[in-house]
Amino acid sequence: MKKQVWKYNLGLLDVAQEINMPIDSKIVHVGVQGDNICLWVEVCPSEDTASKRSFKVFGTGHPISEGIHVGTAIMPPFVWHVYEITE
C-alpha cells in the first residue's frame, strides 16, 4: 500500500503525550490548525504494528528538560516547540 500523511493533535500540556503511530512513521510537519498544535506524519497504513511515541510541548523561554526537537508551531502571540521524548 502507498504511504499517506496523517494528522495527530497535541494538547498544550506540561506532560509528555503518547501517540500510537504505525512503525517507521516520519514527522513531516509541525504546525497549527485551528486551536490545535498538530503533527503531520507520513505513514504506511498497511503496517499492522503500531509504535507508541511520546511528545512534549515547550513554550519559548521555558526550560527544555528532554527530547529531540521535531518542529515549531506559531500561535500568536505564542510560539511552541515540540520535542520527541526518547528513552
PyMOL Python script that loads the backbone (N, CA, C, O; Angstrom):
from pymol import cmd

cmd.read_pdbstr("""\
ATOM      1  N   MET A   1       0.849  -1.184   0.000  1.00  0.00           N
ATOM      2  CA  MET A   1       0.000   0.000   0.000  1.00  0.00           C
ATOM      3  C   MET A   1       0.893   1.245   0.000  1.00  0.00           C
ATOM      4  O   MET A   1       1.991   1.231   0.556  1.00  0.00           O
ATOM      5  N   LYS A   2       0.419   2.298  -0.616  1.00  0.00           N
ATOM      6  CA  LYS A   2       1.178   3.541  -0.684  1.00  0.00           C
ATOM      7  C   LYS A   2       1.118   4.287   0.644  1.00  0.00           C
ATOM      8  O   LYS A   2       0.214   4.090   1.456  1.00  0.00           O
ATOM      9  N   LYS A   3       2.104   5.144   0.834  1.00  0.00           N
ATOM     10  CA  LYS A   3       2.152   5.950   2.058  1.00  0.00           C
ATOM     11  C   LYS A   3       1.075   7.024   2.019  1.00  0.00           C
ATOM     12  O   LYS A   3       0.579   7.407   0.959  1.00  0.00           O
ATOM     13  N   GLN A   4       0.733   7.496   3.219  1.00  0.00           N
ATOM     14  CA  GLN A   4      -0.232   8.581   3.386  1.00  0.00           C
ATOM     15  C   GLN A   4       0.309   9.531   4.443  1.00  0.00           C
ATOM     16  O   GLN A   4       1.216   9.180   5.197  1.00  0.00           O
ATOM     17  N   VAL A   5      -0.255  10.742   4.496  1.00  0.00           N
ATOM     18  CA  VAL A   5       0.062  11.673   5.578  1.00  0.00           C
ATOM     19  C   VAL A   5      -1.156  11.729   6.493  1.00  0.00           C
ATOM     20  O   VAL A   5      -2.272  12.003   6.052  1.00  0.00           O
ATOM     21  N   TRP A   6      -0.917  11.464   7.777  1.00  0.00           N
ATOM     22  CA  TRP A   6      -1.964  11.540   8.793  1.00  0.00           C
ATOM     23  C   TRP A   6      -1.653  12.700   9.726  1.00  0.00           C
ATOM     24  O   TRP A   6      -0.504  13.120   9.865  1.00  0.00           O
ATOM     25  N   LYS A   7      -2.706  13.210  10.363  1.00  0.00           N
ATOM     26  CA  LYS A   7      -2.562  14.320  11.308  1.00  0.00           C
ATOM     27  C   LYS A   7      -2.861  13.829  12.716  1.00  0.00           C
ATOM     28  O   LYS A   7      -3.805  13.071  12.941  1.00  0.00           O
ATOM     29  N   TYR A   8      -2.035  14.278  13.662  1.00  0.00           N
ATOM     30  CA  TYR A   8      -2.229  13.978  15.078  1.00  0.00           C
ATOM     31  C   TYR A   8      -2.235  15.306  15.839  1.00  0.00           C
ATOM     32  O   TYR A   8      -1.376  16.155  15.601  1.00  0.00           O
ATOM     33  N   ASN A   9      -3.191  15.493  16.748  1.00  0.00           N
ATOM     34  CA  ASN A   9      -3.271  16.705  17.559  1.00  0.00           C
ATOM     35  C   ASN A   9      -2.506  16.534  18.864  1.00  0.00           C
ATOM     36  O   ASN A   9      -2.496  15.457  19.459  1.00  0.00           O
ATOM     37  N   LEU A  10      -1.865  17.614  19.297  1.00  0.00           N
ATOM     38  CA  LEU A  10      -1.207  17.663  20.604  1.00  0.00           C
ATOM     39  C   LEU A  10      -1.884  18.728  21.451  1.00  0.00           C
ATOM     40  O   LEU A  10      -2.266  19.784  20.945  1.00  0.00           O
ATOM     41  N   GLY A  11      -2.030  18.452  22.727  1.00  0.00           N
ATOM     42  CA  GLY A  11      -2.561  19.442  23.653  1.00  0.00           C
ATOM     43  C   GLY A  11      -1.441  20.302  24.227  1.00  0.00           C
ATOM     44  O   GLY A  11      -0.271  19.919  24.185  1.00  0.00           O
ATOM     45  N   LEU A  12      -1.799  21.446  24.754  1.00  0.00           N
ATOM     46  CA  LEU A  12      -0.823  22.317  25.433  1.00  0.00           C
ATOM     47  C   LEU A  12      -0.729  21.862  26.886  1.00  0.00           C
ATOM     48  O   LEU A  12      -1.293  22.485  27.785  1.00  0.00           O
ATOM     49  N   LEU A  13      -0.015  20.775  27.096  1.00  0.00           N
ATOM     50  CA  LEU A  13       0.107  20.156  28.415  1.00  0.00           C
ATOM     51  C   LEU A  13       1.554  20.213  28.884  1.00  0.00           C
ATOM     52  O   LEU A  13       2.474  20.299  28.071  1.00  0.00           O
ATOM     53  N   ASP A  14       1.750  20.166  30.195  1.00  0.00           N
ATOM     54  CA  ASP A  14       3.094  20.165  30.779  1.00  0.00           C
ATOM     55  C   ASP A  14       3.670  18.767  30.924  1.00  0.00           C
ATOM     56  O   ASP A  14       4.707  18.589  31.562  1.00  0.00           O
ATOM     57  N   VAL A  15       3.014  17.781  30.344  1.00  0.00           N
ATOM     58  CA  VAL A  15       3.472  16.398  30.443  1.00  0.00           C
ATOM     59  C   VAL A  15       3.625  15.819  29.034  1.00  0.00           C
ATOM     60  O   VAL A  15       3.055  16.328  28.070  1.00  0.00           O
ATOM     61  N   ALA A  16       4.409  14.745  28.943  1.00  0.00           N
ATOM     62  CA  ALA A  16       4.572  14.062  27.661  1.00  0.00           C
ATOM     63  C   ALA A  16       3.244  13.455  27.231  1.00  0.00           C
ATOM     64  O   ALA A  16       2.470  12.976  28.060  1.00  0.00           O
ATOM     65  N   GLN A  17       2.988  13.480  25.923  1.00  0.00           N
ATOM     66  CA  GLN A  17       1.768  12.929  25.353  1.00  0.00           C
ATOM     67  C   GLN A  17       2.146  11.763  24.450  1.00  0.00           C
ATOM     68  O   GLN A  17       2.997  11.896  23.571  1.00  0.00           O
ATOM     69  N   GLU A  18       1.511  10.631  24.673  1.00  0.00           N
ATOM     70  CA  GLU A  18       1.815   9.440  23.887  1.00  0.00           C
ATOM     71  C   GLU A  18       0.854   9.315  22.715  1.00  0.00           C
ATOM     72  O   GLU A  18      -0.352   9.519  22.852  1.00  0.00           O
ATOM     73  N   ILE A  19       1.420   8.972  21.549  1.00  0.00           N
ATOM     74  CA  ILE A  19       0.633   8.786  20.335  1.00  0.00           C
ATOM     75  C   ILE A  19       1.040   7.456  19.709  1.00  0.00           C
ATOM     76  O   ILE A  19       2.228   7.173  19.552  1.00  0.00           O
ATOM     77  N   ASN A  20       0.056   6.650  19.355  1.00  0.00           N
ATOM     78  CA  ASN A  20       0.323   5.407  18.628  1.00  0.00           C
ATOM     79  C   ASN A  20       0.334   5.706  17.139  1.00  0.00           C
ATOM     80  O   ASN A  20      -0.627   6.252  16.599  1.00  0.00           O
ATOM     81  N   MET A  21       1.433   5.343  16.475  1.00  0.00           N
ATOM     82  CA  MET A  21       1.581   5.538  15.036  1.00  0.00           C
ATOM     83  C   MET A  21       2.132   4.256  14.436  1.00  0.00           C
ATOM     84  O   MET A  21       2.799   3.485  15.127  1.00  0.00           O
ATOM     85  N   PRO A  22       1.860   4.018  13.150  1.00  0.00           N
ATOM     86  CA  PRO A  22       2.480   2.870  12.509  1.00  0.00           C
ATOM     87  C   PRO A  22       4.010   2.943  12.613  1.00  0.00           C
ATOM     88  O   PRO A  22       4.589   4.030  12.627  1.00  0.00           O
ATOM     89  N   ILE A  23       4.645   1.786  12.684  1.00  0.00           N
ATOM     90  CA  ILE A  23       6.113   1.713  12.762  1.00  0.00           C
ATOM     91  C   ILE A  23       6.708   2.445  11.559  1.00  0.00           C
ATOM     92  O   ILE A  23       6.114   2.461  10.481  1.00  0.00           O
ATOM     93  N   ASP A  24       7.863   3.039  11.742  1.00  0.00           N
ATOM     94  CA  ASP A  24       8.594   3.761  10.690  1.00  0.00           C
ATOM     95  C   ASP A  24       7.872   5.008  10.209  1.00  0.00           C
ATOM     96  O   ASP A  24       8.128   5.470   9.097  1.00  0.00           O
ATOM     97  N   SER A  25       6.975   5.568  11.017  1.00  0.00           N
ATOM     98  CA  SER A  25       6.326   6.832  10.673  1.00  0.00           C
ATOM     99  C   SER A  25       7.348   7.956  10.710  1.00  0.00           C
ATOM    100  O   SER A  25       8.291   7.924  11.501  1.00  0.00           O
ATOM    101  N   LYS A  26       7.155   8.950   9.850  1.00  0.00           N
ATOM    102  CA  LYS A  26       8.100  10.063   9.739  1.00  0.00           C
ATOM    103  C   LYS A  26       7.344  11.382   9.880  1.00  0.00           C
ATOM    104  O   LYS A  26       6.407  11.644   9.127  1.00  0.00           O
ATOM    105  N   ILE A  27       7.749  12.212  10.843  1.00  0.00           N
ATOM    106  CA  ILE A  27       7.123  13.518  11.022  1.00  0.00           C
ATOM    107  C   ILE A  27       7.572  14.407   9.872  1.00  0.00           C
ATOM    108  O   ILE A  27       8.769  14.575   9.637  1.00  0.00           O
ATOM    109  N   VAL A  28       6.595  14.981   9.148  1.00  0.00           N
ATOM    110  CA  VAL A  28       6.930  15.835   8.014  1.00  0.00           C
ATOM    111  C   VAL A  28       6.634  17.307   8.281  1.00  0.00           C
ATOM    112  O   VAL A  28       7.155  18.180   7.587  1.00  0.00           O
ATOM    113  N   HIS A  29       5.794  17.592   9.293  1.00  0.00           N
ATOM    114  CA  HIS A  29       5.487  18.999   9.588  1.00  0.00           C
ATOM    115  C   HIS A  29       4.882  19.124  10.978  1.00  0.00           C
ATOM    116  O   HIS A  29       4.144  18.249  11.433  1.00  0.00           O
ATOM    117  N   VAL A  30       5.203  20.219  11.639  1.00  0.00           N
ATOM    118  CA  VAL A  30       4.559  20.602  12.889  1.00  0.00           C
ATOM    119  C   VAL A  30       3.959  21.973  12.639  1.00  0.00           C
ATOM    120  O   VAL A  30       4.638  22.859  12.121  1.00  0.00           O
ATOM    121  N   GLY A  31       2.696  22.161  13.000  1.00  0.00           N
ATOM    122  CA  GLY A  31       2.059  23.442  12.769  1.00  0.00           C
ATOM    123  C   GLY A  31       0.790  23.583  13.578  1.00  0.00           C
ATOM    124  O   GLY A  31       0.550  22.842  14.531  1.00  0.00           O
ATOM    125  N   VAL A  32      -0.016  24.549  13.180  1.00  0.00           N
ATOM    126  CA  VAL A  32      -1.258  24.859  13.888  1.00  0.00           C
ATOM    127  C   VAL A  32      -2.414  24.718  12.916  1.00  0.00           C
ATOM    128  O   VAL A  32      -2.326  25.145  11.765  1.00  0.00           O
ATOM    129  N   GLN A  33      -3.489  24.122  13.381  1.00  0.00           N
ATOM    130  CA  GLN A  33      -4.741  24.091  12.641  1.00  0.00           C
ATOM    131  C   GLN A  33      -5.838  24.418  13.635  1.00  0.00           C
ATOM    132  O   GLN A  33      -6.065  23.678  14.592  1.00  0.00           O
ATOM    133  N   GLY A  34      -6.509  25.519  13.405  1.00  0.00           N
ATOM    134  CA  GLY A  34      -7.500  25.991  14.369  1.00  0.00           C
ATOM    135  C   GLY A  34      -6.808  26.344  15.674  1.00  0.00           C
ATOM    136  O   GLY A  34      -5.885  27.158  15.690  1.00  0.00           O
ATOM    137  N   ASP A  35      -7.251  25.733  16.771  1.00  0.00           N
ATOM    138  CA  ASP A  35      -6.646  25.974  18.089  1.00  0.00           C
ATOM    139  C   ASP A  35      -5.734  24.836  18.517  1.00  0.00           C
ATOM    140  O   ASP A  35      -5.403  24.723  19.698  1.00  0.00           O
ATOM    141  N   ASN A  36      -5.325  23.995  17.584  1.00  0.00           N
ATOM    142  CA  ASN A  36      -4.535  22.814  17.923  1.00  0.00           C
ATOM    143  C   ASN A  36      -3.132  22.860  17.339  1.00  0.00           C
ATOM    144  O   ASN A  36      -2.920  23.324  16.218  1.00  0.00           O
ATOM    145  N   ILE A  37      -2.177  22.367  18.127  1.00  0.00           N
ATOM    146  CA  ILE A  37      -0.858  22.071  17.596  1.00  0.00           C
ATOM    147  C   ILE A  37      -0.966  20.687  16.974  1.00  0.00           C
ATOM    148  O   ILE A  37      -1.475  19.757  17.599  1.00  0.00           O
ATOM    149  N   CYS A  38      -0.487  20.552  15.748  1.00  0.00           N
ATOM    150  CA  CYS A  38      -0.643  19.297  15.023  1.00  0.00           C
ATOM    151  C   CYS A  38       0.693  18.780  14.509  1.00  0.00           C
ATOM    152  O   CYS A  38       1.601  19.546  14.188  1.00  0.00           O
ATOM    153  N   LEU A  39       0.780  17.461  14.442  1.00  0.00           N
ATOM    154  CA  LEU A  39       1.876  16.779  13.772  1.00  0.00           C
ATOM    155  C   LEU A  39       1.302  16.176  12.501  1.00  0.00           C
ATOM    156  O   LEU A  39       0.281  15.489  12.543  1.00  0.00           O
ATOM    157  N   TRP A  40       1.951  16.428  11.372  1.00  0.00           N
ATOM    158  CA  TRP A  40       1.600  15.742  10.141  1.00  0.00           C
ATOM    159  C   TRP A  40       2.679  14.696   9.931  1.00  0.00           C
ATOM    160  O   TRP A  40       3.870  15.008   9.908  1.00  0.00           O
ATOM    161  N   VAL A  41       2.247  13.453   9.778  1.00  0.00           N
ATOM    162  CA  VAL A  41       3.163  12.316   9.824  1.00  0.00           C
ATOM    163  C   VAL A  41       2.952  11.429   8.599  1.00  0.00           C
ATOM    164  O   VAL A  41       1.825  11.047   8.283  1.00  0.00           O
ATOM    165  N   GLU A  42       4.046  11.107   7.916  1.00  0.00           N
ATOM    166  CA  GLU A  42       3.981  10.169   6.797  1.00  0.00           C
ATOM    167  C   GLU A  42       3.954   8.756   7.360  1.00  0.00           C
ATOM    168  O   GLU A  42       4.830   8.362   8.130  1.00  0.00           O
ATOM    169  N   VAL A  43       2.936   8.002   6.964  1.00  0.00           N
ATOM    170  CA  VAL A  43       2.758   6.651   7.500  1.00  0.00           C
ATOM    171  C   VAL A  43       2.545   5.666   6.355  1.00  0.00           C
ATOM    172  O   VAL A  43       2.192   6.045   5.238  1.00  0.00           O
ATOM    173  N   CYS A  44       2.766   4.418   6.662  1.00  0.00           N
ATOM    174  CA  CYS A  44       2.393   3.328   5.763  1.00  0.00           C
ATOM    175  C   CYS A  44       1.227   2.618   6.434  1.00  0.00           C
ATOM    176  O   CYS A  44       1.442   1.814   7.341  1.00  0.00           O
ATOM    177  N   PRO A  45      -0.014   2.896   6.007  1.00  0.00           N
ATOM    178  CA  PRO A  45      -1.173   2.369   6.726  1.00  0.00           C
ATOM    179  C   PRO A  45      -1.281   0.851   6.726  1.00  0.00           C
ATOM    180  O   PRO A  45      -2.052   0.296   7.508  1.00  0.00           O
ATOM    181  N   SER A  46      -0.537   0.170   5.878  1.00  0.00           N
ATOM    182  CA  SER A  46      -0.616  -1.286   5.861  1.00  0.00           C
ATOM    183  C   SER A  46       0.161  -1.924   7.007  1.00  0.00           C
ATOM    184  O   SER A  46       0.047  -3.128   7.242  1.00  0.00           O
ATOM    185  N   GLU A  47       0.949  -1.123   7.720  1.00  0.00           N
ATOM    186  CA  GLU A  47       1.702  -1.643   8.860  1.00  0.00           C
ATOM    187  C   GLU A  47       0.735  -2.102   9.945  1.00  0.00           C
ATOM    188  O   GLU A  47      -0.093  -1.325  10.420  1.00  0.00           O
ATOM    189  N   ASP A  48       0.846  -3.353  10.325  1.00  0.00           N
ATOM    190  CA  ASP A  48      -0.034  -3.900  11.356  1.00  0.00           C
ATOM    191  C   ASP A  48       0.418  -3.503  12.761  1.00  0.00           C
ATOM    192  O   ASP A  48      -0.374  -3.524  13.703  1.00  0.00           O
ATOM    193  N   THR A  49       1.676  -3.147  12.893  1.00  0.00           N
ATOM    194  CA  THR A  49       2.229  -2.880  14.208  1.00  0.00           C
ATOM    195  C   THR A  49       2.304  -1.378  14.460  1.00  0.00           C
ATOM    196  O   THR A  49       2.793  -0.620  13.622  1.00  0.00           O
ATOM    197  N   ALA A  50       1.821  -0.967  15.608  1.00  0.00           N
ATOM    198  CA  ALA A  50       1.892   0.441  15.990  1.00  0.00           C
ATOM    199  C   ALA A  50       3.046   0.651  16.955  1.00  0.00           C
ATOM    200  O   ALA A  50       3.438  -0.245  17.703  1.00  0.00           O
ATOM    201  N   SER A  51       3.567   1.845  16.914  1.00  0.00           N
ATOM    202  CA  SER A  51       4.651   2.239  17.798  1.00  0.00           C
ATOM    203  C   SER A  51       4.154   3.381  18.670  1.00  0.00           C
ATOM    204  O   SER A  51       3.568   4.336  18.161  1.00  0.00           O
ATOM    205  N   LYS A  52       4.377   3.297  19.974  1.00  0.00           N
ATOM    206  CA  LYS A  52       3.971   4.358  20.894  1.00  0.00           C
ATOM    207  C   LYS A  52       5.114   5.367  20.964  1.00  0.00           C
ATOM    208  O   LYS A  52       6.235   5.018  21.333  1.00  0.00           O
ATOM    209  N   ARG A  53       4.824   6.626  20.605  1.00  0.00           N
ATOM    210  CA  ARG A  53       5.833   7.676  20.637  1.00  0.00           C
ATOM    211  C   ARG A  53       5.346   8.785  21.551  1.00  0.00           C
ATOM    212  O   ARG A  53       4.147   9.043  21.649  1.00  0.00           O
ATOM    213  N   SER A  54       6.298   9.448  22.227  1.00  0.00           N
ATOM    214  CA  SER A  54       5.965  10.489  23.197  1.00  0.00           C
ATOM    215  C   SER A  54       6.475  11.837  22.733  1.00  0.00           C
ATOM    216  O   SER A  54       7.578  11.956  22.200  1.00  0.00           O
ATOM    217  N   PHE A  55       5.638  12.866  22.950  1.00  0.00           N
ATOM    218  CA  PHE A  55       5.976  14.225  22.546  1.00  0.00           C
ATOM    219  C   PHE A  55       5.660  15.174  23.693  1.00  0.00           C
ATOM    220  O   PHE A  55       4.731  14.952  24.469  1.00  0.00           O
ATOM    221  N   LYS A  56       6.457  16.239  23.781  1.00  0.00           N
ATOM    222  CA  LYS A  56       6.226  17.249  24.813  1.00  0.00           C
ATOM    223  C   LYS A  56       6.326  18.626  24.170  1.00  0.00           C
ATOM    224  O   LYS A  56       7.171  18.858  23.306  1.00  0.00           O
ATOM    225  N   VAL A  57       5.456  19.537  24.599  1.00  0.00           N
ATOM    226  CA  VAL A  57       5.389  20.883  24.053  1.00  0.00           C
ATOM    227  C   VAL A  57       5.989  21.859  25.069  1.00  0.00           C
ATOM    228  O   VAL A  57       5.631  21.847  26.247  1.00  0.00           O
ATOM    229  N   PHE A  58       6.913  22.706  24.586  1.00  0.00           N
ATOM    230  CA  PHE A  58       7.554  23.715  25.427  1.00  0.00           C
ATOM    231  C   PHE A  58       7.319  25.093  24.812  1.00  0.00           C
ATOM    232  O   PHE A  58       7.384  25.259  23.594  1.00  0.00           O
ATOM    233  N   GLY A  59       7.047  26.068  25.658  1.00  0.00           N
ATOM    234  CA  GLY A  59       6.923  27.446  25.194  1.00  0.00           C
ATOM    235  C   GLY A  59       8.294  28.093  25.061  1.00  0.00           C
ATOM    236  O   GLY A  59       9.251  27.682  25.718  1.00  0.00           O
ATOM    237  N   THR A  60       8.382  29.111  24.204  1.00  0.00           N
ATOM    238  CA  THR A  60       9.621  29.860  24.065  1.00  0.00           C
ATOM    239  C   THR A  60      10.014  30.434  25.425  1.00  0.00           C
ATOM    240  O   THR A  60       9.187  31.028  26.118  1.00  0.00           O
ATOM    241  N   GLY A  61      11.270  30.256  25.798  1.00  0.00           N
ATOM    242  CA  GLY A  61      11.777  30.759  27.067  1.00  0.00           C
ATOM    243  C   GLY A  61      11.601  29.800  28.229  1.00  0.00           C
ATOM    244  O   GLY A  61      12.141  30.037  29.309  1.00  0.00           O
ATOM    245  N   HIS A  62      10.857  28.722  28.029  1.00  0.00           N
ATOM    246  CA  HIS A  62      10.669  27.723  29.085  1.00  0.00           C
ATOM    247  C   HIS A  62      11.837  26.749  29.082  1.00  0.00           C
ATOM    248  O   HIS A  62      12.409  26.491  28.023  1.00  0.00           O
ATOM    249  N   PRO A  63      12.207  26.203  30.232  1.00  0.00           N
ATOM    250  CA  PRO A  63      13.286  25.209  30.271  1.00  0.00           C
ATOM    251  C   PRO A  63      12.886  23.947  29.503  1.00  0.00           C
ATOM    252  O   PRO A  63      11.760  23.464  29.619  1.00  0.00           O
ATOM    253  N   ILE A  64      13.820  23.431  28.726  1.00  0.00           N
ATOM    254  CA  ILE A  64      13.601  22.187  27.975  1.00  0.00           C
ATOM    255  C   ILE A  64      14.297  21.082  28.743  1.00  0.00           C
ATOM    256  O   ILE A  64      15.520  21.086  28.890  1.00  0.00           O
ATOM    257  N   SER A  65      13.512  20.137  29.230  1.00  0.00           N
ATOM    258  CA  SER A  65      14.071  19.115  30.110  1.00  0.00           C
ATOM    259  C   SER A  65      14.590  17.899  29.357  1.00  0.00           C
ATOM    260  O   SER A  65      15.435  17.169  29.875  1.00  0.00           O
ATOM    261  N   GLU A  66      14.095  17.669  28.137  1.00  0.00           N
ATOM    262  CA  GLU A  66      14.451  16.432  27.452  1.00  0.00           C
ATOM    263  C   GLU A  66      13.975  16.468  26.018  1.00  0.00           C
ATOM    264  O   GLU A  66      13.189  17.334  25.633  1.00  0.00           O
ATOM    265  N   GLY A  67      14.457  15.513  25.222  1.00  0.00           N
ATOM    266  CA  GLY A  67      13.901  15.290  23.904  1.00  0.00           C
ATOM    267  C   GLY A  67      14.705  15.834  22.742  1.00  0.00           C
ATOM    268  O   GLY A  67      15.735  16.487  22.906  1.00  0.00           O
ATOM    269  N   ILE A  68      14.182  15.531  21.548  1.00  0.00           N
ATOM    270  CA  ILE A  68      14.762  15.947  20.281  1.00  0.00           C
ATOM    271  C   ILE A  68      13.743  16.820  19.570  1.00  0.00           C
ATOM    272  O   ILE A  68      12.594  16.416  19.389  1.00  0.00           O
ATOM    273  N   HIS A  69      14.158  18.020  19.164  1.00  0.00           N
ATOM    274  CA  HIS A  69      13.254  18.972  18.519  1.00  0.00           C
ATOM    275  C   HIS A  69      12.726  18.404  17.206  1.00  0.00           C
ATOM    276  O   HIS A  69      13.502  17.952  16.365  1.00  0.00           O
ATOM    277  N   VAL A  70      11.393  18.427  17.028  1.00  0.00           N
ATOM    278  CA  VAL A  70      10.800  17.953  15.780  1.00  0.00           C
ATOM    279  C   VAL A  70      10.094  19.061  15.016  1.00  0.00           C
ATOM    280  O   VAL A  70       9.775  18.887  13.839  1.00  0.00           O
ATOM    281  N   GLY A  71       9.842  20.201  15.661  1.00  0.00           N
ATOM    282  CA  GLY A  71       9.210  21.292  14.946  1.00  0.00           C
ATOM    283  C   GLY A  71       8.695  22.374  15.875  1.00  0.00           C
ATOM    284  O   GLY A  71       8.665  22.217  17.096  1.00  0.00           O
ATOM    285  N   THR A  72       8.288  23.485  15.257  1.00  0.00           N
ATOM    286  CA  THR A  72       7.810  24.651  15.985  1.00  0.00           C
ATOM    287  C   THR A  72       6.461  25.069  15.423  1.00  0.00           C
ATOM    288  O   THR A  72       6.248  25.040  14.211  1.00  0.00           O
ATOM    289  N   ALA A  73       5.553  25.456  16.308  1.00  0.00           N
ATOM    290  CA  ALA A  73       4.216  25.892  15.912  1.00  0.00           C
ATOM    291  C   ALA A  73       3.990  27.311  16.419  1.00  0.00           C
ATOM    292  O   ALA A  73       4.239  27.606  17.588  1.00  0.00           O
ATOM    293  N   ILE A  74       3.523  28.177  15.544  1.00  0.00           N
ATOM    294  CA  ILE A  74       3.282  29.576  15.912  1.00  0.00           C
ATOM    295  C   ILE A  74       1.789  29.795  16.077  1.00  0.00           C
ATOM    296  O   ILE A  74       1.000  29.608  15.151  1.00  0.00           O
ATOM    297  N   MET A  75       1.423  30.205  17.307  1.00  0.00           N
ATOM    298  CA  MET A  75       0.035  30.513  17.653  1.00  0.00           C
ATOM    299  C   MET A  75       0.049  31.891  18.306  1.00  0.00           C
ATOM    300  O   MET A  75       0.060  31.985  19.533  1.00  0.00           O
ATOM    301  N   PRO A  76       0.050  32.970  17.505  1.00  0.00           N
ATOM    302  CA  PRO A  76       0.198  34.313  18.077  1.00  0.00           C
ATOM    303  C   PRO A  76      -0.683  34.508  19.301  1.00  0.00           C
ATOM    304  O   PRO A  76      -1.862  34.155  19.273  1.00  0.00           O
ATOM    305  N   PRO A  77      -0.133  35.062  20.369  1.00  0.00           N
ATOM    306  CA  PRO A  77       1.203  35.638  20.489  1.00  0.00           C
ATOM    307  C   PRO A  77       2.262  34.638  20.954  1.00  0.00           C
ATOM    308  O   PRO A  77       3.369  35.039  21.312  1.00  0.00           O
ATOM    309  N   PHE A  78       1.940  33.345  20.952  1.00  0.00           N
ATOM    310  CA  PHE A  78       2.863  32.343  21.492  1.00  0.00           C
ATOM    311  C   PHE A  78       3.538  31.540  20.387  1.00  0.00           C
ATOM    312  O   PHE A  78       3.017  31.401  19.280  1.00  0.00           O
ATOM    313  N   VAL A  79       4.720  31.014  20.724  1.00  0.00           N
ATOM    314  CA  VAL A  79       5.429  30.095  19.843  1.00  0.00           C
ATOM    315  C   VAL A  79       5.742  28.857  20.676  1.00  0.00           C
ATOM    316  O   VAL A  79       6.320  28.957  21.758  1.00  0.00           O
ATOM    317  N   TRP A  80       5.354  27.684  20.162  1.00  0.00           N
ATOM    318  CA  TRP A  80       5.510  26.420  20.874  1.00  0.00           C
ATOM    319  C   TRP A  80       6.491  25.526  20.137  1.00  0.00           C
ATOM    320  O   TRP A  80       6.526  25.514  18.906  1.00  0.00           O
ATOM    321  N   HIS A  81       7.288  24.776  20.889  1.00  0.00           N
ATOM    322  CA  HIS A  81       8.322  23.918  20.339  1.00  0.00           C
ATOM    323  C   HIS A  81       8.018  22.477  20.758  1.00  0.00           C
ATOM    324  O   HIS A  81       7.839  22.189  21.941  1.00  0.00           O
ATOM    325  N   VAL A  82       7.962  21.584  19.778  1.00  0.00           N
ATOM    326  CA  VAL A  82       7.592  20.194  20.029  1.00  0.00           C
ATOM    327  C   VAL A  82       8.866  19.336  20.013  1.00  0.00           C
ATOM    328  O   VAL A  82       9.672  19.395  19.085  1.00  0.00           O
ATOM    329  N   TYR A  83       9.010  18.547  21.066  1.00  0.00           N
ATOM    330  CA  TYR A  83      10.157  17.648  21.211  1.00  0.00           C
ATOM    331  C   TYR A  83       9.644  16.217  21.339  1.00  0.00           C
ATOM    332  O   TYR A  83       8.656  15.950  22.024  1.00  0.00           O
ATOM    333  N   GLU A  84      10.338  15.309  20.663  1.00  0.00           N
ATOM    334  CA  GLU A  84      10.028  13.894  20.843  1.00  0.00           C
ATOM    335  C   GLU A  84      10.878  13.370  21.986  1.00  0.00           C
ATOM    336  O   GLU A  84      12.093  13.566  22.016  1.00  0.00           O
ATOM    337  N   ILE A  85      10.228  12.705  22.922  1.00  0.00           N
ATOM    338  CA  ILE A  85      10.897  12.141  24.088  1.00  0.00           C
ATOM    339  C   ILE A  85      11.301  10.721  23.755  1.00  0.00           C
ATOM    340  O   ILE A  85      10.456   9.876  23.461  1.00  0.00           O
ATOM    341  N   THR A  86      12.587  10.465  23.801  1.00  0.00           N
ATOM    342  CA  THR A  86      13.102   9.108  23.524  1.00  0.00           C
ATOM    343  C   THR A  86      13.750   8.566  24.785  1.00  0.00           C
ATOM    344  O   THR A  86      14.280   9.316  25.604  1.00  0.00           O
ATOM    345  N   GLU A  87      13.698   7.262  24.924  1.00  0.00           N
ATOM    346  CA  GLU A  87      14.264   6.654  26.137  1.00  0.00           C
ATOM    347  C   GLU A  87      15.457   5.816  25.795  1.00  0.00           C
ATOM    348  O   GLU A  87      16.069   5.222  26.683  1.00  0.00           O
TER     349      GLU A  87
END
""", "prot")
cmd.dss("prot")
cmd.show_as("cartoon", "prot")
cmd.util.cbc("prot")
cmd.orient("prot")
